[in-house]
Amino acid sequence: MATPETKPSLKAVAPAGKRIEVPIKKATGPGDDKIHTWPHLVRNEFLISIGIILLLIVWSLLVDAPLEEPANPTRTPNPSKAPWYFLGLQEMLVFFDPWHAGVVLPTFIILGLMVIPFLDINPAGNGYYCWKDRKWEILTFILGFHILWVSLIIIGTFVRGPGWNWFWFWEKWDVHKVEALTNVDLPFLLGVRDETMATIVGAAVVLGYFVAGYIGFYLFCRWVKGADFPDFMRRWGWPRFAFTGFLFLNMMAVVFKMLGRHLLNLKYIMVLKTPYFSINI
């Protein structure tokens, strides 16, 4: 028997084999913002997906796909470009060693995306990205995705021409264009000529960057949180702080390294060569 505090379940009042119709409630006011996923959300998503499919069908009928002749193994196209979604990685090969651009940085990106739910302790819940309360998180996303990743794809698609040389949008691609390879390592720019000393100087620069970066990140967090910083760090924890700082400093290092290549013809910060492997950063 049901009490005033509890409602009877459907199984308790429904005869065997009889279907029960449950009314679907719609939102009627600002405070009543919870509605059923079915049919309201699913119906709208289904209609939108049909519209997009129709748009793609019409587009494919009106515009020919930009296909070239069948691949010729005896003739390599110039420039030879990866699919557009990999052009960001191909563009990073200009600024970094292949193992760093093709393995290390993509691994950091994947790990960073995986740990976002663990690093984000926003009490408002997942998916809450109001500009007033989350502007630093939004700016970080804009820097990491739009400015870095999307811009690299645009550069690789429209700016890189034959020989992977830089051609502005208004310049004609010249297959005979040759650029002098004048890139040098940072220790060489600082006047270091000994190989061992160059490795030590490069390692000191990398270590100093992370030490100064962590200090700056700590001061930045104190400035953003103000008087709430001690309580914020108690809830966030030093492991989250350290891992977030590591990911952010690596993201900024990509920006600094790209600027160094464009402005100073900088090749590597640190070069470590051994008989078995080499590390170029």
C-alpha positions in Angstrom: 0.0 0.0 0.0 1.3 3.4 -0.9 1.8 6.1 1.7 1.5 9.9 1.2 5.3 10.1 1.1 5.9 7.4 -1.5 4.3 6.7 -4.8 3.3 3.2 -6.0 5.6 1.7 -8.6 4.3 0.9 -12.1 4.7 -2.9 -11.4 2.6 -2.7 -8.3 -0.5 -1.1 -10.0 -0.2 -2.4 -13.6 -2.0 -5.6 -14.4 0.1 -8.3 -16.1 0.5 -7.7 -19.8 -1.1 -4.2 -19.8 0.7 -1.2 -21.2 0.9 1.9 -19.1 1.0 5.3 -20.8 3.2 7.8 -18.9 2.6 11.4 -19.8 5.7 13.3 -21.0 6.3 16.6 -19.1 7.5 19.7 -20.9 9.3 22.6 -19.3 6.8 25.3 -18.3 9.0 27.8 -16.5 12.6 29.0 -15.8 12.9 26.7 -12.8 11.4 23.7 -14.6 14.3 23.0 -17.0 14.3 19.2 -16.9 12.6 17.4 -19.8 12.8 13.8 -21.2 15.6 13.0 -23.6 13.1 11.1 -25.7 11.4 12.4 -27.7 12.5 16.0 -27.4 16.3 15.8 -27.8 16.5 12.6 -29.9 13.8 13.9 -32.3 15.7 17.2 -32.9 19.0 15.4 -33.3 17.4 13.0 -35.8 15.9 15.8 -37.9 19.2 17.7 -37.9 21.1 14.6 -39.0 18.7 14.1 -41.9 19.2 17.7 -43.0 23.0 17.3 -42.9 22.8 14.1 -44.9 20.6 15.8 -47.5 23.0 18.7 -47.7 26.0 16.4 -48.2 24.2 14.5 -50.9 23.3 17.6 -52.8 26.8 19.0 -52.4 28.4 15.7 -53.7 26.1 15.8 -56.7 26.9 19.4 -57.6 30.7 19.6 -56.8 33.2 17.1 -58.1 35.7 15.6 -55.6 39.2 17.0 -56.0 40.7 13.7 -57.0 43.9 13.5 -59.0 45.2 10.8 -61.3 46.0 7.3 -59.9 49.1 7.1 -57.7 52.3 6.6 -59.6 55.0 4.9 -57.5 57.7 6.3 -59.8 56.7 9.9 -59.3 56.5 11.6 -55.9 54.2 14.6 -55.9 55.7 17.9 -54.7 54.6 18.9 -52.2 53.7 15.5 -50.7 51.1 16.2 -48.1 49.3 14.0 -45.5 45.5 14.1 -45.2 44.3 17.4 -43.8 43.7 16.0 -40.3 47.4 15.0 -40.1 48.8 18.2 -41.6 49.2 19.6 -38.1 51.6 16.8 -37.3 53.4 17.2 -40.6 53.8 20.9 -40.0 55.3 20.3 -36.5 58.0 18.2 -38.2 59.4 21.5 -39.5 60.1 22.7 -35.9 60.8 19.5 -34.0 62.6 16.2 -34.3 60.4 13.4 -35.8 60.2 11.4 -32.5 59.2 14.6 -30.6 56.6 15.8 -33.2 55.2 12.4 -34.1 55.3 10.5 -30.8 55.9 12.7 -27.7 53.6 15.6 -28.5 50.7 13.5 -29.7 51.0 11.4 -26.6 50.8 14.5 -24.4 47.7 15.6 -26.3 46.0 12.3 -25.8 46.9 12.1 -22.1 45.8 15.6 -21.6 42.4 15.0 -23.0 42.0 11.8 -21.0 42.8 13.4 -17.6 40.6 16.5 -18.1 37.8 15.0 -15.9 40.4 14.4 -13.1 42.1 17.8 -13.3 38.9 19.8 -13.5 37.4 20.2 -10.0 34.8 22.8 -11.0 31.9 22.3 -8.6 29.4 23.4 -11.2 29.8 20.1 -13.0 31.2 18.8 -16.3 30.4 20.8 -19.4 30.0 24.1 -17.5 32.0 26.7 -19.5 30.6 30.1 -18.7 33.0 32.9 -19.8 32.6 34.8 -16.5 33.6 31.8 -14.4 35.7 29.8 -16.8 37.6 32.3 -19.0 41.0 30.9 -18.3 40.0 27.4 -19.3 38.3 28.7 -22.5 41.4 30.8 -23.4 43.6 27.7 -22.9 41.4 25.7 -25.2 41.4 28.5 -27.8 45.2 28.6 -27.6 45.7 24.8 -27.7 43.1 23.9 -30.4 42.3 26.9 -32.6 45.6 28.8 -32.5 48.0 25.9 -32.5 46.3 22.9 -34.0 43.8 24.5 -36.5 46.3 27.1 -37.6 48.9 24.4 -38.3 46.4 22.6 -40.5 45.6 25.8 -42.4 49.3 26.6 -42.8 50.0 23.1 -44.1 47.1 23.2 -46.5 47.3 26.7 -48.0 50.8 28.1 -47.2 53.2 25.2 -47.7 54.1 24.6 -51.3 56.8 22.7 -53.3 59.7 21.6 -51.1 57.5 22.5 -48.1 58.6 26.1 -48.6 56.5 29.0 -47.3 54.3 30.7 -49.9 51.9 33.4 -49.0 48.4 33.2 -50.3 49.1 35.7 -53.1 52.3 34.0 -54.2 52.6 31.5 -57.0 54.1 28.2 -56.2 57.5 27.9 -57.7 59.0 24.4 -57.8 62.5 25.8 -58.3 62.4 27.9 -55.1 65.3 27.0 -52.8 65.7 28.3 -49.2 69.1 28.3 -47.5 69.3 25.9 -44.5 70.7 28.3 -41.9 69.0 26.8 -38.9 71.4 26.4 -35.9 71.0 25.1 -32.3 70.6 27.4 -29.4 74.0 26.7 -27.8 75.6 27.6 -31.1 73.8 31.0 -31.0 75.1 31.5 -27.5 78.7 31.0 -28.7 79.2 27.4 -27.4 81.2 25.2 -29.8 82.0 22.2 -27.7 79.6 19.3 -28.2 79.5 18.2 -24.6 79.2 21.7 -23.3 76.4 22.4 -25.8 74.5 19.5 -24.4 74.9 20.8 -20.9 73.9 24.3 -21.8 70.8 23.0 -23.7 69.8 20.8 -20.8 70.2 23.8 -18.4 68.0 25.9 -20.6 65.3 23.2 -20.7 65.4 22.7 -17.0 65.4 26.4 -16.3 62.4 26.8 -18.5 60.4 24.3 -16.5 61.6 25.7 -13.1 60.7 29.2 -14.1 57.5 28.0 -15.7 56.3 26.2 -12.6 57.1 29.3 -10.5 55.2 31.5 -13.0 52.3 29.0 -13.1 52.1 29.0 -9.3 52.1 32.8 -9.1 49.5 33.0 -11.8 47.2 30.6 -9.9 47.7 32.8 -6.7 46.8 35.9 -8.7 43.6 34.3 -10.3 42.3 32.8 -7.1 43.3 35.6 -4.7 42.3 35.0 -1.1 40.7 31.6 -2.0 44.1 30.2 -3.2 44.9 28.1 -0.1 41.5 26.5 -0.1 41.7 26.0 -3.9 45.1 24.2 -3.6 43.8 22.1 -0.7 40.9 20.9 -3.0 43.0 20.7 -6.2 46.1 19.1 -4.7 49.7 19.3 -5.7 49.6 16.3 -8.1 46.9 18.0 -10.2 48.9 21.2 -10.1 52.1 19.6 -11.2 50.5 17.6 -14.1 48.5 20.6 -15.3 51.6 22.8 -15.2 53.6 20.2 -17.1 51.0 20.0 -19.9 50.6 23.8 -20.1 54.3 24.4 -20.2 54.8 21.9 -23.0 52.0 23.6 -24.9 53.7 26.9 -24.5 57.1 25.4 -25.4 55.6 24.5 -28.8 54.7 28.2 -29.3 58.2 29.4 -28.2 59.9 26.9 -30.4 57.9 27.9 -33.5 58.6 31.5 -32.8 62.3 30.7 -32.4 62.4 29.0 -35.7 60.7 31.8 -37.6 62.5 34.7 -35.9 66.0 33.3 -35.1 66.3 30.2 -37.4 66.5 28.1 -34.2 66.8 24.4 -34.8 67.1 22.6 -31.5 67.4 23.7 -27.8 69.3 20.6 -26.7 71.0 17.9 -28.6 72.2 14.7 -26.9 74.0 12.1 -29.0 75.0 8.6 -27.9 76.1 5.6 -29.8 72.6 4.1 -29.4 70.2 7.0 -29.6 69.9 10.7 -29.8 67.6 13.2 -28.1 66.9 16.5 -30.0 64.6 19.0 -28.3 
